[in-house]
């Protein structure tokens, strides 16, 4: 069931989203060769708690960590470990924070040291695909308008769309209805209404979009070993368009 949030609920979701944004900004300068994903997870969890929130993902359906940290060919749900990042890696950090019972959810992909032009292309255009989707958020449009905008942009830039993984509603649980696929038909799907809150999150690859799940039953990896990027914002449908809840206070920029 799709829920419509009240003004007070939107305020709490925005606070949760801002904590997620601050956590990303705290971790971003620490993403460099030599740091372990385990250390990033620890620091991220400590920061979330310092802001009066709790990590949304820890314990969610049995997920054992505060953050999802996915490296190179890992698409999503990477397990933090003693693995140290090295020059040339790309890493996606997915962060959720729960504040007074309401959640924020945002993922961002980062370069580690110097990366190839091909990987820069992947990061640039996956991020732009996210904003193409966000442009379609306004009352009266449909989920399919978001999905189609992402698909058209990704296809134009020859990036693989991981179709098994989707965005979602956000509220008192971190994953709610509706699903927000990264492909679809414009004008189809649930109609957007003021007060809806959704996470839009393109997950794109440089090669085949085919995936498999690691033996840990969580981490999703590209079949062909190609690199993947993941960008996500939680947004609210407003009377005149959209408000990004997991970005900068004023503009939602990174």
C-alpha positions as YAML, in Angstrom:
chain: A
units: angstrom
residues:
- id: 1
  name: UNK
  ca: [0.00, 0.00, 0.00]
- id: 2
  name: UNK
  ca: [1.29, 3.46, -0.92]
- id: 3
  name: UNK
  ca: [1.12, 5.89, 1.99]
- id: 4
  name: UNK
  ca: [0.78, 9.66, 1.77]
- id: 5
  name: UNK
  ca: [2.88, 11.46, 4.35]
- id: 6
  name: UNK
  ca: [1.74, 14.43, 6.41]
- id: 7
  name: UNK
  ca: [3.73, 17.65, 6.66]
- id: 8
  name: UNK
  ca: [5.08, 16.49, 10.04]
- id: 9
  name: UNK
  ca: [6.11, 13.14, 8.62]
- id: 10
  name: UNK
  ca: [7.88, 14.85, 5.71]
- id: 11
  name: UNK
  ca: [9.80, 16.97, 8.23]
- id: 12
  name: UNK
  ca: [10.96, 13.84, 10.07]
- id: 13
  name: UNK
  ca: [11.88, 12.13, 6.79]
- id: 14
  name: UNK
  ca: [13.82, 15.21, 5.79]
- id: 15
  name: UNK
  ca: [15.72, 15.16, 9.09]
- id: 16
  name: UNK
  ca: [16.55, 11.48, 8.58]
- id: 17
  name: UNK
  ca: [17.58, 12.22, 5.01]
- id: 18
  name: UNK
  ca: [19.81, 15.08, 6.11]
- id: 19
  name: UNK
  ca: [21.61, 12.78, 8.54]
- id: 20
  name: UNK
  ca: [22.23, 10.39, 5.64]
- id: 21
  name: UNK
  ca: [23.58, 13.29, 3.57]
- id: 22
  name: UNK
  ca: [25.88, 14.40, 6.40]
- id: 23
  name: UNK
  ca: [27.15, 10.84, 6.80]
- id: 24
  name: UNK
  ca: [28.07, 10.73, 3.11]
- id: 25
  name: UNK
  ca: [29.86, 14.07, 3.38]
- id: 26
  name: UNK
  ca: [31.73, 12.82, 6.47]
- id: 27
  name: UNK
  ca: [32.88, 9.62, 4.75]
- id: 28
  name: UNK
  ca: [33.66, 11.06, 1.31]
- id: 29
  name: UNK
  ca: [37.14, 12.44, 2.14]
- id: 30
  name: UNK
  ca: [38.02, 9.17, 3.88]
- id: 31
  name: UNK
  ca: [37.46, 7.13, 0.72]
- id: 32
  name: UNK
  ca: [41.06, 6.70, -0.38]
- id: 33
  name: UNK
  ca: [43.54, 3.89, -0.96]
- id: 34
  name: UNK
  ca: [44.39, 1.95, 2.19]
- id: 35
  name: UNK
  ca: [41.18, 2.30, 4.16]
- id: 36
  name: UNK
  ca: [39.17, -0.87, 4.72]
- id: 37
  name: UNK
  ca: [35.47, -1.11, 4.01]
- id: 38
  name: UNK
  ca: [35.10, -2.38, 7.58]
- id: 39
  name: UNK
  ca: [36.56, 0.89, 8.85]
- id: 40
  name: UNK
  ca: [34.22, 2.96, 6.67]
- id: 41
  name: UNK
  ca: [31.30, 0.99, 8.06]
- id: 42
  name: UNK
  ca: [32.42, 1.56, 11.66]
- id: 43
  name: UNK
  ca: [32.95, 5.28, 11.16]
- id: 44
  name: UNK
  ca: [29.65, 5.65, 9.32]
- id: 45
  name: UNK
  ca: [27.72, 3.86, 12.07]
- id: 46
  name: UNK
  ca: [29.34, 5.97, 14.77]
- id: 47
  name: UNK
  ca: [28.51, 9.15, 12.88]
- id: 48
  name: UNK
  ca: [24.85, 8.19, 12.37]
- id: 49
  name: UNK
  ca: [24.50, 7.47, 16.09]
- id: 50
  name: UNK
  ca: [26.21, 10.78, 16.95]
- id: 51
  name: UNK
  ca: [23.43, 12.55, 15.04]
- id: 52
  name: UNK
  ca: [20.69, 11.03, 17.18]
- id: 53
  name: UNK
  ca: [19.72, 8.35, 14.66]
- id: 54
  name: UNK
  ca: [20.24, 4.63, 14.19]
- id: 55
  name: UNK
  ca: [21.46, 2.75, 11.09]
- id: 56
  name: UNK
  ca: [18.41, 1.65, 9.09]
- id: 57
  name: UNK
  ca: [20.09, -1.35, 7.49]
- id: 58
  name: UNK
  ca: [21.66, -3.01, 10.52]
- id: 59
  name: UNK
  ca: [19.52, -6.02, 11.30]
- id: 60
  name: UNK
  ca: [17.09, -5.28, 8.45]
- id: 61
  name: UNK
  ca: [15.96, -8.72, 7.26]
- id: 62
  name: UNK
  ca: [19.14, -10.02, 8.87]
- id: 63
  name: UNK
  ca: [21.62, -7.69, 7.17]
- id: 64
  name: UNK
  ca: [24.54, -7.59, 9.64]
- id: 65
  name: UNK
  ca: [26.12, -4.18, 8.93]
- id: 66
  name: UNK
  ca: [25.25, -0.50, 9.23]
- id: 67
  name: UNK
  ca: [26.24, 0.35, 5.64]
- id: 68
  name: UNK
  ca: [26.22, -1.47, 2.33]
- id: 69
  name: UNK
  ca: [29.65, -0.98, 0.75]
- id: 70
  name: UNK
  ca: [30.04, -2.41, -2.75]
- id: 71
  name: UNK
  ca: [33.33, -2.38, -4.65]
- id: 72
  name: UNK
  ca: [33.87, -2.54, -8.43]
- id: 73
  name: UNK
  ca: [31.72, -5.39, -9.81]
- id: 74
  name: UNK
  ca: [29.55, -5.51, -6.67]
- id: 75
  name: UNK
  ca: [26.29, -3.80, -7.56]
- id: 76
  name: UNK
  ca: [24.65, -3.51, -4.13]
- id: 77
  name: UNK
  ca: [24.54, -4.98, -0.61]
- id: 78
  name: UNK
  ca: [28.30, -5.39, -0.29]
- id: 79
  name: UNK
  ca: [29.50, -6.63, 3.10]
- id: 80
  name: UNK
  ca: [32.09, -4.42, 4.81]
- id: 81
  name: UNK
  ca: [35.26, -6.40, 5.50]
- id: 82
  name: UNK
  ca: [38.99, -6.12, 6.10]
- id: 83
  name: UNK
  ca: [39.38, -5.55, 2.34]
- id: 84
  name: UNK
  ca: [41.34, -2.35, 1.78]
- id: 85
  name: UNK
  ca: [40.41, -0.03, -1.04]
- id: 86
  name: UNK
  ca: [43.12, 0.45, -3.63]
- id: 87
  name: UNK
  ca: [43.92, 3.03, -6.26]
- id: 88
  name: UNK
  ca: [41.62, 2.63, -9.25]
- id: 89
  name: UNK
  ca: [38.68, 1.09, -7.36]
- id: 90
  name: UNK
  ca: [35.19, 2.48, -7.41]
- id: 91
  name: UNK
  ca: [33.03, 2.03, -4.32]
- id: 92
  name: UNK
  ca: [29.33, 2.53, -3.76]
- id: 93
  name: UNK
  ca: [28.23, 3.39, -0.23]
- id: 94
  name: UNK
  ca: [24.55, 2.93, 0.58]
- id: 95
  name: UNK
  ca: [23.48, 4.62, 3.81]
- id: 96
  name: UNK
  ca: [20.21, 4.49, 5.73]
- id: 97
  name: UNK
  ca: [19.41, 6.36, 8.92]
- id: 98
  name: UNK
  ca: [16.33, 6.13, 11.13]
- id: 99
  name: UNK
  ca: [15.31, 9.26, 13.05]
- id: 100
  name: UNK
  ca: [12.32, 9.09, 15.41]
- id: 101
  name: UNK
  ca: [10.94, 6.15, 13.45]
- id: 102
  name: UNK
  ca: [11.43, 7.63, 9.96]
- id: 103
  name: UNK
  ca: [14.09, 6.70, 7.43]
- id: 104
  name: UNK
  ca: [16.44, 8.35, 4.98]
- id: 105
  name: UNK
  ca: [18.14, 6.33, 2.25]
- id: 106
  name: UNK
  ca: [20.83, 7.38, -0.22]
- id: 107
  name: UNK
  ca: [23.64, 5.67, -2.10]
- id: 108
  name: UNK
  ca: [26.57, 7.32, -3.85]
- id: 109
  name: UNK
  ca: [29.49, 5.97, -5.86]
- id: 110
  name: UNK
  ca: [33.01, 7.26, -5.27]
- id: 111
  name: UNK
  ca: [36.32, 6.97, -7.05]
- id: 112
  name: UNK
  ca: [39.32, 5.69, -5.10]
- id: 113
  name: UNK
  ca: [42.42, 7.58, -6.18]
- id: 114
  name: UNK
  ca: [42.82, 7.74, -9.96]
- id: 115
  name: UNK
  ca: [40.30, 5.82, -12.05]
- id: 116
  name: UNK
  ca: [40.04, 5.06, -15.76]
- id: 117
  name: UNK
  ca: [38.15, 7.25, -18.20]
- id: 118
  name: UNK
  ca: [35.71, 4.37, -18.66]
- id: 119
  name: UNK
  ca: [34.96, 4.30, -14.94]
- id: 120
  name: UNK
  ca: [34.62, 8.10, -14.86]
- id: 121
  name: UNK
  ca: [32.06, 7.74, -17.67]
- id: 122
  name: UNK
  ca: [30.14, 5.15, -15.65]
- id: 123
  name: UNK
  ca: [30.00, 7.34, -12.55]
- id: 124
  name: UNK
  ca: [29.11, 10.50, -14.44]
- id: 125
  name: UNK
  ca: [26.26, 9.02, -16.41]
- id: 126
  name: UNK
  ca: [24.80, 6.90, -13.63]
- id: 127
  name: UNK
  ca: [24.56, 10.06, -11.52]
- id: 128
  name: UNK
  ca: [22.99, 11.95, -14.42]
- id: 129
  name: UNK
  ca: [20.51, 9.10, -14.95]
- id: 130
  name: UNK
  ca: [19.39, 9.60, -11.33]
- id: 131
  name: UNK
  ca: [18.65, 13.27, -11.95]
- id: 132
  name: UNK
  ca: [16.84, 12.45, -15.19]
- id: 133
  name: UNK
  ca: [14.52, 10.32, -13.09]
- id: 134
  name: UNK
  ca: [14.12, 13.00, -10.43]
- id: 135
  name: UNK
  ca: [13.08, 15.53, -13.10]
- id: 136
  name: UNK
  ca: [9.94, 13.47, -13.68]
- id: 137
  name: UNK
  ca: [8.75, 13.71, -10.07]
- id: 138
  name: UNK
  ca: [5.66, 15.93, -9.84]
- id: 139
  name: UNK
  ca: [1.99, 15.43, -9.02]
- id: 140
  name: UNK
  ca: [0.08, 13.78, -11.85]
- id: 141
  name: UNK
  ca: [3.06, 12.03, -13.38]
- id: 142
  name: UNK
  ca: [3.49, 8.27, -13.02]
- id: 143
  name: UNK
  ca: [6.19, 6.00, -11.65]
- id: 144
  name: UNK
  ca: [6.66, 4.88, -15.26]
- id: 145
  name: UNK
  ca: [7.73, 8.41, -16.22]
- id: 146
  name: UNK
  ca: [10.63, 8.16, -13.76]
- id: 147
  name: UNK
  ca: [11.50, 4.65, -14.89]
- id: 148
  name: UNK
  ca: [11.37, 5.50, -18.57]
- id: 149
  name: UNK
  ca: [13.54, 8.61, -18.18]
- id: 150
  name: UNK
  ca: [16.26, 6.56, -16.48]
- id: 151
  name: UNK
  ca: [16.03, 3.79, -19.08]
- id: 152
  name: UNK
  ca: [16.21, 6.19, -22.03]
- id: 153
  name: UNK
  ca: [19.23, 7.97, -20.59]
- id: 154
  name: UNK
  ca: [21.09, 4.78, -19.65]
- id: 155
  name: UNK
  ca: [20.40, 3.17, -23.01]
- id: 156
  name: UNK
  ca: [21.54, 6.27, -24.88]
- id: 157
  name: UNK
  ca: [24.85, 6.06, -23.00]
- id: 158
  name: UNK
  ca: [25.26, 2.30, -23.55]
- id: 159
  name: UNK
  ca: [25.05, 1.37, -19.88]
- id: 160
  name: UNK
  ca: [23.51, -1.86, -18.63]
- id: 161
  name: UNK
  ca: [20.38, -1.55, -16.48]
- id: 162
  name: UNK
  ca: [20.13, -4.04, -13.62]
- id: 163
  name: UNK
  ca: [16.42, -4.77, -13.90]
- id: 164
  name: UNK
  ca: [16.09, -7.07, -10.89]
- id: 165
  name: UNK
  ca: [16.80, -4.19, -8.49]
- id: 166
  name: UNK
  ca: [14.45, -1.23, -8.00]
- id: 167
  name: UNK
  ca: [13.84, 1.92, -6.04]
- id: 168
  name: UNK
  ca: [11.03, 2.05, -3.49]
- id: 169
  name: UNK
  ca: [8.84, 4.03, -1.15]
- id: 170
  name: UNK
  ca: [10.37, 5.29, 2.09]
- id: 171
  name: UNK
  ca: [8.67, 6.04, 5.40]
- id: 172
  name: UNK
  ca: [8.43, 4.26, 8.74]
- id: 173
  name: UNK
  ca: [10.13, 1.31, 7.07]
- id: 174
  name: UNK
  ca: [13.10, 1.71, 4.78]
- id: 175
  name: UNK
  ca: [11.40, -0.16, 1.93]
- id: 176
  name: UNK
  ca: [7.74, 0.56, 1.21]
- id: 177
  name: UNK
  ca: [5.44, 0.57, -1.80]
- id: 178
  name: UNK
  ca: [5.64, 1.55, -4.59]
- id: 179
  name: UNK
  ca: [8.51, -0.11, -6.42]
- id: 180
  name: UNK
  ca: [10.41, 2.31, -8.69]
- id: 181
  name: UNK
  ca: [12.08, 0.35, -11.52]
- id: 182
  name: UNK
  ca: [14.87, 1.81, -13.63]
- id: 183
  name: UNK
  ca: [13.09, 0.89, -16.85]
- id: 184
  name: UNK
  ca: [9.48, 1.13, -17.95]
- id: 185
  name: UNK
  ca: [6.80, 2.82, -20.00]
- id: 186
  name: UNK
  ca: [6.03, 6.51, -19.59]
- id: 187
  name: UNK
  ca: [2.50, 7.16, -18.33]
- id: 188
  name: UNK
  ca: [2.20, 3.76, -16.66]
- id: 189
  name: UNK
  ca: [2.31, 2.70, -13.02]
- id: 190
  name: UNK
  ca: [1.03, 4.44, -9.89]
- id: 191
  name: UNK
  ca: [0.25, 8.13, -10.21]
- id: 192
  name: UNK
  ca: [2.44, 10.47, -8.16]
- id: 193
  name: UNK
  ca: [0.63, 12.47, -5.48]
- id: 194
  name: UNK
  ca: [1.76, 15.21, -3.13]
- id: 195
  name: UNK
  ca: [3.08, 13.60, 0.06]
- id: 196
  name: UNK
  ca: [4.51, 10.48, -1.54]
- id: 197
  name: UNK
  ca: [8.15, 9.76, -0.62]
- id: 198
  name: UNK
  ca: [10.26, 7.50, -2.81]
- id: 199
  name: UNK
  ca: [13.86, 6.46, -3.29]
- id: 200
  name: UNK
  ca: [15.07, 6.63, -6.89]
- id: 201
  name: UNK
  ca: [18.22, 4.59, -7.48]
- id: 202
  name: UNK
  ca: [19.66, 3.66, -10.88]
- id: 203
  name: UNK
  ca: [22.13, 0.77, -10.71]
- id: 204
  name: UNK
  ca: [24.00, 0.66, -14.01]
- id: 205
  name: UNK
  ca: [26.91, -1.35, -15.40]
- id: 206
  name: UNK
  ca: [29.63, -0.91, -17.99]
- id: 207
  name: UNK
  ca: [28.92, -4.37, -19.42]
- id: 208
  name: UNK
  ca: [26.14, -6.91, -19.18]
- id: 209
  name: UNK
  ca: [23.34, -6.14, -16.71]
- id: 210
  name: UNK
  ca: [23.15, -9.82, -15.73]
- id: 211
  name: UNK
  ca: [23.83, -10.46, -12.05]
- id: 212
  name: UNK
  ca: [24.20, -13.19, -9.45]
- id: 213
  name: UNK
  ca: [24.01, -13.22, -5.65]
- id: 214
  name: UNK
  ca: [27.13, -14.04, -3.67]
- id: 215
  name: UNK
  ca: [27.28, -16.99, -1.27]
- id: 216
  name: UNK
  ca: [26.58, -14.58, 1.62]
- id: 217
  name: UNK
  ca: [23.01, -14.37, 0.22]
- id: 218
  name: UNK
  ca: [23.18, -10.58, 0.02]
- id: 219
  name: UNK
  ca: [25.84, -9.11, -2.24]
- id: 220
  name: UNK
  ca: [24.75, -8.68, -5.85]
- id: 221
  name: UNK
  ca: [27.61, -8.98, -8.40]
- id: 222
  name: UNK
  ca: [27.78, -8.53, -12.17]
- id: 223
  name: UNK
  ca: [27.95, -11.83, -14.07]
- id: 224
  name: UNK
  ca: [30.68, -10.67, -16.43]
- id: 225
  name: UNK
  ca: [32.80, -8.86, -13.82]
- id: 226
  name: UNK
  ca: [32.03, -5.44, -15.29]
- id: 227
  name: UNK
  ca: [31.98, -2.48, -12.96]
- id: 228
  name: UNK
  ca: [28.76, -1.06, -11.58]
- id: 229
  name: UNK
  ca: [27.66, 2.27, -10.12]
- id: 230
  name: UNK
  ca: [24.76, 3.13, -7.82]
- id: 231
  name: UNK
  ca: [23.28, 6.56, -7.10]
- id: 232
  name: UNK
  ca: [20.21, 7.13, -4.96]
- id: 233
  name: UNK
  ca: [18.22, 9.98, -3.45]
- id: 234
  name: UNK
  ca: [15.09, 9.90, -1.31]
- id: 235
  name: UNK
  ca: [12.64, 12.51, -2.63]
- id: 236
  name: UNK
  ca: [9.23, 13.86, -1.67]
- id: 237
  name: UNK
  ca: [6.50, 14.77, -4.13]
- id: 238
  name: UNK
  ca: [5.51, 18.38, -3.41]
- id: 239
  name: UNK
  ca: [2.59, 20.48, -4.62]
- id: 240
  name: UNK
  ca: [4.70, 21.93, -7.42]
- id: 241
  name: UNK
  ca: [7.28, 19.20, -8.07]
- id: 242
  name: UNK
  ca: [9.95, 17.49, -6.00]
- id: 243
  name: UNK
  ca: [12.11, 18.00, -2.92]
- id: 244
  name: UNK
  ca: [15.29, 15.99, -2.46]
- id: 245
  name: UNK
  ca: [15.45, 14.86, 1.17]
- id: 246
  name: UNK
  ca: [18.94, 13.34, 1.13]
- id: 247
  name: UNK
  ca: [20.86, 16.23, -0.43]
- id: 248
  name: UNK
  ca: [22.12, 19.67, 0.51]
- id: 249
  name: UNK
  ca: [19.60, 21.71, 2.52]
- id: 250
  name: UNK
  ca: [18.80, 24.11, -0.28]
- id: 251
  name: UNK
  ca: [19.28, 22.41, -3.60]
- id: 252
  name: UNK
  ca: [19.77, 18.69, -3.11]
- id: 253
  name: UNK
  ca: [23.16, 18.88, -4.79]
- id: 254
  name: UNK
  ca: [26.11, 16.77, -3.75]
...
